[in-house]
Amino acid sequence: MLAISLLPVVVRAQAAEDSGSDQRSRWSFNFAVGRIGDTSAPGDYYRFDFDTAWGAGEGWTYNFAMAYRLREFDWQIGKQRFRPQVELPMMLTLVDEDESGLFPDYNVGLMFRWRDWPWNRTVRTTLGLGLGISYSSRVWTFDRQRHAGTDRAHLKFWLPIEITFAHPRRPRHQFTLFIDHQSGAHVTDVGGQDAWGIGYRYSYE
């Protein structure tokens, strides 16, 4: 339902870009495996703290994602040209906890992707920062463990971070590192949970 509600945005972006000369595909697909983490963004990550969850909430996440490029900017700053992008990521996460087993978690949002790095001729790199919403069919066990005694929400804000690396001759095939942070942000609840891991991204661009 979240993805369907954003389809008009995709259609308008498609029409706007089709009116220009850019005929590249706008889709990318991603599969990633993560660990549920006993961490809190952003402070723990600044200290390279990547502790895993413990007890009944310990487990893995399996992400199946696709993203649609809504807009590519063309910025000229001095003699440098920059082409960052705005994407619409849609992700199904299968959460596999020791206590609860598998259950789905749905995520959709917007992501800003910076692609212009000075070392791209050696390693093609992108950095994606996003903001969206997440709905989990169950409250994560580790969310209840970390916030015992408080009401926990199924609906949270989603803050994905993704770094990709690719060989310059094969830029479509990308190795990814990711952090998925979910939090009620004092709106649906207080606090949340994180997962981090690795994956593979294929861009048709």
Buried (B, 14 or more C-beta within 10 A) or exposed (E): EBBEEBEEEBEEBBEEBEEEEEEEEBBBEBEBBBBBBBBBBEEBBEEEEBEBBEEBBBBBBBBBBBBBBBBBEEEEEEEEEEEBBBBBBBBBBEBBBBEBEEBEBBBBBBBBBBBBEEEBEEEBBBBBEBEBBBBBEBBBBBBBBBBEEEEBBBEBBBBBBBBBEBEEEEBBBBBBBBBBBBBBEEEBBBBBBBBBBEBBBEBEE
